[in-house]
Amino acid sequence: MGRKATHGQRKENITLTLTPEGVELLEVKAKTLGISKSEFIERIARNLISENQEEQLLGECCAS
C-alpha cells in the first residue's frame, strides 16, 4: 500500500541527508507547527511557509 494522499496526491519516499544540526532544526520547526517533518518539507517546497514564519520558528528554536 502507498502513502496516504495529501495535497491531492500520493506521497513518494525520498532520502535526505542532513547534518545533525539540520535534523534537530527540522524536528524542532515541524514540532513547533504541530506537523510531521515530511509535511514541513512539503510546505517549504510549495511555498506555504513564509520567510516570516521561518524567522519566528528559528527564534523560538534558538531561544530554548
C-alpha positions, 0 to 999 in steps of 0.5 A: 500500500502507498502513502496516504494522499495529501495535497491531492496526491500520493506521497513518494519516499525520498532520502535526505541527508542532513547534518545533525544540526539540520535534523534537530532544526527540522524536528524542532520547526515541524514540532513547533507547527504541530506537523510531521517533518515530511509535511514541513518539507512539503510546505517549504517546497510549495511555498506555504511557509513564509520567510516570516514564519521561518524567522519566528520558528528559528527564534523560538528554536534558538531561544530554548 
